[in-house]
Amino acid sequence: MDKDYLKYTEMAELLKVLAHPVRLCIVRGLIENGGCNVTHMQDCLNIPQSTISQHLQKLKTAGVIKGKRNGLEIKYSVCNEDIIKLVKNMFNLEG
């Protein structure tokens, strides 16, 4: 067994961020759609924009997602390859 706990700690922190149903749903949706904005997420999830923004901030702080601004719109996408692989495997997503 590898006793380098630092790499386990980093992955455990990422898993904690994903361990909320709404955040997991957001990440899966971003992977499936190739990214989207908050309005699209709000329409799909039927939860307040402020709640979605709080979840997005946690995902962004953890390095799971990134946002790209285009005028007034921000399109979010998953930028962590390990998380992409994990979520695709969890939900048997193609690609």
LOPA-604357 format. One record per atom (N, C-alpha, C): atom name; residue number from 1; x, y, z; residue in one letter. Coordinates in steps of 0.001 Angstrom, whole numbers, plus 500000, padded with zeros to 6 digits. Layout:
[pt CA,NUM,[X,Y,Z],A]
...
END
This chain:
[pt N,1,[500829,498814,500000],M]
[pt CA,1,[500000,500000,500000],M]
[pt C,1,[500872,501248,500000],M]
[pt N,2,[500391,502244,499300],D]
[pt CA,2,[501086,503520,499225],D]
[pt C,2,[500696,504376,500433],D]
[pt N,3,[501672,504863,501171],K]
[pt CA,3,[501392,505637,502378],K]
[pt C,3,[501487,507140,502151],K]
[pt N,4,[501459,507578,500902],D]
[pt CA,4,[501471,509003,500592],D]
[pt C,4,[500040,509528,500711],D]
[pt N,5,[499686,509927,501927],Y]
[pt CA,5,[498308,510304,502219],Y]
[pt C,5,[497886,511610,501565],Y]
[pt N,6,[498831,512431,501148],L]
[pt CA,6,[498481,513706,500532],L]
[pt C,6,[497632,513512,499282],L]
[pt N,7,[498021,512569,498419],K]
[pt CA,7,[497231,512364,497197],K]
[pt C,7,[495847,511798,497529],K]
[pt N,8,[495740,511016,498596],Y]
[pt CA,8,[494431,510506,499021],Y]
[pt C,8,[493583,511628,499595],Y]
[pt N,9,[494217,512527,500310],T]
[pt CA,9,[493504,513667,500896],T]
[pt C,9,[492915,514543,499806],T]
[pt N,10,[493684,514806,498755],E]
[pt CA,10,[493198,515636,497651],E]
[pt C,10,[492004,514987,496962],E]
[pt N,11,[492092,513695,496703],M]
[pt CA,11,[490978,513003,496046],M]
[pt C,11,[489766,512928,496974],M]
[pt N,12,[489995,512724,498259],A]
[pt CA,12,[488892,512666,499221],A]
[pt C,12,[488147,514005,499255],A]
[pt N,13,[488881,515101,499161],E]
[pt CA,13,[488241,516419,499149],E]
[pt C,13,[487383,516593,497898],E]
[pt N,14,[487873,516124,496752],L]
[pt CA,14,[487074,516189,495520],L]
[pt C,14,[485806,515341,495657],L]
[pt N,15,[485950,514172,496244],L]
[pt CA,15,[484790,513297,496428],L]
[pt C,15,[483771,513918,497375],L]
[pt N,16,[484237,514638,498397],K]
[pt CA,16,[483325,515327,499318],K]
[pt C,16,[482507,516375,498579],K]
[pt N,17,[483156,517089,497671],V]
[pt CA,17,[482455,518120,496895],V]
[pt C,17,[481383,517475,496022],V]
[pt N,18,[481696,516331,495446],L]
[pt CA,18,[480732,515630,494585],L]
[pt C,18,[479635,514918,495361],L]
[pt N,19,[479817,514755,496662],A]
[pt CA,19,[478914,513930,497464],A]
[pt C,19,[477595,514603,497801],A]
[pt N,20,[477211,515604,497051],H]
[pt CA,20,[475899,516241,497220],H]
[pt C,20,[475085,515953,495959],H]
[pt N,21,[473850,515522,496100],P]
[pt CA,21,[473061,515131,494918],P]
[pt C,21,[472946,516218,493850],P]
[pt N,22,[472765,517462,494259],V]
[pt CA,22,[472621,518537,493278],V]
[pt C,22,[473944,518771,492546],V]
[pt N,23,[475048,518779,493281],R]
[pt CA,23,[476344,518985,492629],R]
[pt C,23,[476680,517832,491689],R]
[pt N,24,[476380,516629,492102],L]
[pt CA,24,[476627,515475,491241],L]
[pt C,24,[475778,515567,489979],L]
[pt N,25,[474539,515991,490127],C]
[pt CA,25,[473644,516169,488979],C]
[pt C,25,[474174,517263,488048],C]
[pt N,26,[474648,518366,488624],I]
[pt CA,26,[475213,519453,487817],I]
[pt C,26,[476414,518953,487025],I]
[pt N,27,[477328,518259,487683],V]
[pt CA,27,[478534,517768,487010],V]
[pt C,27,[478167,516795,485893],V]
[pt N,28,[477255,515884,486181],R]
[pt CA,28,[476834,514935,485139],R]
[pt C,28,[476222,515679,483950],R]
[pt N,29,[475355,516641,484232],G]
[pt CA,29,[474728,517412,483159],G]
[pt C,29,[475737,518194,482342],G]
[pt N,30,[476731,518777,483007],L]
[pt CA,30,[477763,519520,482284],L]
[pt C,30,[478569,518603,481384],L]
[pt N,31,[478857,517405,481867],I]
[pt CA,31,[479604,516434,481050],I]
[pt C,31,[478765,516004,479849],I]
[pt N,32,[477502,515683,480086],E]
[pt CA,32,[476637,515206,478995],E]
[pt C,32,[476376,516284,477948],E]
[pt N,33,[476257,517546,478384],N]
[pt CA,33,[475914,518635,477465],N]
[pt C,33,[477124,519398,476945],N]
[pt N,34,[478293,519066,477439],G]
[pt CA,34,[479483,519802,477024],G]
[pt C,34,[479542,521195,477620],G]
[pt N,35,[478786,521425,478674],G]
[pt CA,35,[478749,522710,479351],G]
[pt C,35,[477430,523417,479130],G]
[pt N,36,[477105,524353,480016],C]
[pt CA,36,[475898,525154,479869],C]
[pt C,36,[475933,526318,480858],C]
[pt N,37,[474933,527185,480766],N]
[pt CA,37,[474865,528337,481656],N]
[pt C,37,[473896,528077,482812],N]
[pt N,38,[473839,529015,483743],V]
[pt CA,38,[473006,528852,484940],V]
[pt C,38,[471524,528782,484588],V]
[pt N,39,[471090,529562,483612],T]
[pt CA,39,[469675,529547,483218],T]
[pt C,39,[469252,528163,482751],T]
[pt N,40,[470088,527521,481963],H]
[pt CA,40,[469782,526159,481494],H]
[pt C,40,[469710,525201,482681],H]
[pt N,41,[470662,525324,483603],M]
[pt CA,41,[470650,524453,484788],M]
[pt C,41,[469396,524680,485613],M]
[pt N,42,[469019,525942,485765],Q]
[pt CA,42,[467828,526278,486546],Q]
[pt C,42,[466575,525668,485915],Q]
[pt N,43,[466483,525730,484597],D]
[pt CA,43,[465340,525137,483890],D]
[pt C,43,[465302,523620,484089],D]
[pt N,44,[466466,522974,484039],C]
[pt CA,44,[466535,521517,484167],C]
[pt C,44,[466282,521048,485605],C]
[pt N,45,[466876,521744,486568],L]
[pt CA,45,[466828,521292,487958],L]
[pt C,45,[465629,521825,488734],L]
[pt N,46,[465039,522914,488229],N]
[pt CA,46,[463884,523529,488890],N]
[pt C,46,[464196,523920,490345],N]
[pt N,47,[465366,524524,490535],I]
[pt CA,47,[465748,525058,491836],I]
[pt C,47,[466199,526500,491637],I]
[pt N,48,[466182,527317,492694],P]
[pt CA,48,[466529,528738,492542],P]
[pt C,48,[467936,528966,492017],P]
[pt N,49,[468077,530044,491267],Q]
[pt CA,49,[469365,530416,490696],Q]
[pt C,49,[470415,530601,491781],Q]
[pt N,50,[470017,531171,492913],S]
[pt CA,50,[470979,531406,493998],S]
[pt C,50,[471531,530086,494546],S]
[pt N,51,[470696,529062,494610],T]
[pt CA,51,[471135,527742,495075],T]
[pt C,51,[472126,527139,494091],T]
[pt N,52,[471819,527240,492813],I]
[pt CA,52,[472727,526723,491783],I]
[pt C,52,[474067,527454,491858],I]
[pt N,53,[474022,528765,492023],S]
[pt CA,53,[475260,529544,492104],S]
[pt C,53,[476121,529118,493282],S]
[pt N,54,[475508,528806,494410],Q]
[pt CA,54,[476263,528343,495579],Q]
[pt C,54,[476954,527015,495284],Q]
[pt N,55,[476247,526106,494634],H]
[pt CA,55,[476837,524817,494277],H]
[pt C,55,[477952,524991,493245],H]
[pt N,56,[477737,525872,492280],L]
[pt CA,56,[478765,526133,491266],L]
[pt C,56,[480025,526696,491911],L]
[pt N,57,[479854,527565,492894],Q]
[pt CA,57,[481018,528149,493570],Q]
[pt C,57,[481837,527073,494280],Q]
[pt N,58,[481164,526131,494928],K]
[pt CA,58,[481882,525043,495603],K]
[pt C,58,[482634,524177,494593],K]
[pt N,59,[481982,523882,493473],L]
[pt CA,59,[482627,523071,492430],L]
[pt C,59,[483807,523813,491810],L]
[pt N,60,[483649,525111,491612],K]
[pt CA,60,[484711,525915,491019],K]
[pt C,60,[485903,526026,491970],K]
[pt N,61,[485629,526273,493238],T]
[pt CA,61,[486693,526386,494242],T]
[pt C,61,[487498,525095,494347],T]
[pt N,62,[486820,523962,494184],A]
[pt CA,62,[487487,522659,494266],A]
[pt C,62,[488222,522289,492976],A]
[pt N,63,[488077,523115,491939],G]
[pt CA,63,[488760,522835,490685],G]
[pt C,63,[488067,521795,489826],G]
[pt N,64,[486775,521595,490062],V]
[pt CA,64,[486011,520614,489287],V]
[pt C,64,[485491,521238,487997],V]
[pt N,65,[485053,522496,488073],I]
[pt CA,65,[484496,523180,486906],I]
[pt C,65,[485222,524497,486663],I]
[pt N,66,[484980,525044,485486],K]
[pt CA,66,[485465,526381,485152],K]
[pt C,66,[484349,527101,484413],K]
[pt N,67,[484399,528409,484424],G]
[pt CA,67,[483414,529205,483707],G]
[pt C,67,[484090,530052,482651],G]
[pt N,68,[483454,530137,481495],K]
[pt CA,68,[483979,530964,480407],K]
[pt C,68,[482931,532012,480064],K]
[pt N,69,[483314,533267,480233],R]
[pt CA,69,[482385,534374,480002],R]
[pt C,69,[482292,534697,478519],R]
[pt N,70,[481034,534925,478079],N]
[pt CA,70,[480748,535389,476725],N]
[pt C,70,[479708,536497,476875],N]
[pt N,71,[480161,537731,476952],G]
[pt CA,71,[479247,538838,477219],G]
[pt C,71,[478737,538742,478649],G]
[pt N,72,[477424,538700,478809],L]
[pt CA,72,[476828,538588,480142],L]
[pt C,72,[476673,537142,480602],L]
[pt N,73,[476854,536215,479683],E]
[pt CA,73,[476645,534795,479981],E]
[pt C,73,[477950,534108,480370],E]
[pt N,74,[477855,533207,481331],I]
[pt CA,74,[478994,532375,481695],I]
[pt C,74,[478607,530931,481408],I]
[pt N,75,[479400,530282,480577],K]
[pt CA,75,[479172,528867,480270],K]
[pt C,75,[480121,528045,481135],K]
[pt N,76,[479559,527154,481928],Y]
[pt CA,76,[480341,526309,482825],Y]
[pt C,76,[480599,524961,482180],Y]
[pt N,77,[481782,524410,482473],S]
[pt CA,77,[482138,523077,481983],S]
[pt C,77,[483036,522403,483015],S]
[pt N,78,[483103,521087,482943],V]
[pt CA,78,[483952,520329,483854],V]
[pt C,78,[485372,520356,483306],V]
[pt N,79,[486330,520725,484154],C]
[pt CA,79,[487715,520863,483706],C]
[pt C,79,[488650,519840,484349],C]
[pt N,80,[488139,519020,485239],N]
[pt CA,80,[488972,518030,485926],N]
[pt C,80,[488777,516672,485259],N]
[pt N,81,[489808,516206,484583],E]
[pt CA,81,[489720,514954,483821],E]
[pt C,81,[489428,513743,484708],E]
[pt N,82,[489975,513725,485914],D]
[pt CA,82,[489698,512611,486833],D]
[pt C,82,[488215,512551,487188],D]
[pt N,83,[487616,513711,487403],I]
[pt CA,83,[486188,513769,487730],I]
[pt C,83,[485355,513357,486525],I]
[pt N,84,[485749,513774,485340],I]
[pt CA,84,[485030,513370,484122],I]
[pt C,84,[485023,511850,484005],I]
[pt N,85,[486202,511236,484159],K]
[pt CA,85,[486301,509776,484070],K]
[pt C,85,[485451,509101,485144],K]
[pt N,86,[485519,509615,486368],L]
[pt CA,86,[484782,509033,487489],L]
[pt C,86,[483276,509085,487254],L]
[pt N,87,[482766,510243,486875],V]
[pt CA,87,[481323,510410,486675],V]
[pt C,87,[480843,509608,485467],V]
[pt N,88,[481619,509602,484401],K]
[pt CA,88,[481235,508780,483235],K]
[pt C,88,[481164,507302,483630],K]
[pt N,89,[482089,506863,484423],N]
[pt CA,89,[482103,505474,484880],N]
[pt C,89,[480932,505195,485814],N]
[pt N,90,[480638,506107,486722],M]
[pt CA,90,[479539,505929,487680],M]
[pt C,90,[478195,505766,486986],M]
[pt N,91,[478006,506543,485915],F]
[pt CA,91,[476703,506566,485237],F]
[pt C,91,[476733,505859,483887],F]
[pt N,92,[477804,505132,483599],N]
[pt CA,92,[477941,504413,482335],N]
[pt C,92,[477682,505302,481122],N]
[pt N,93,[478317,506474,481139],L]
[pt CA,93,[478174,507409,480029],L]
[pt C,93,[479184,507062,478945],L]
[pt N,94,[478816,507279,477709],E]
[pt CA,94,[479689,506976,476576],E]
[pt C,94,[480766,508045,476456],E]
[pt N,95,[481867,507670,475805],G]
[pt CA,95,[482912,508619,475458],G]
[pt C,95,[483880,508797,476535],G]
END
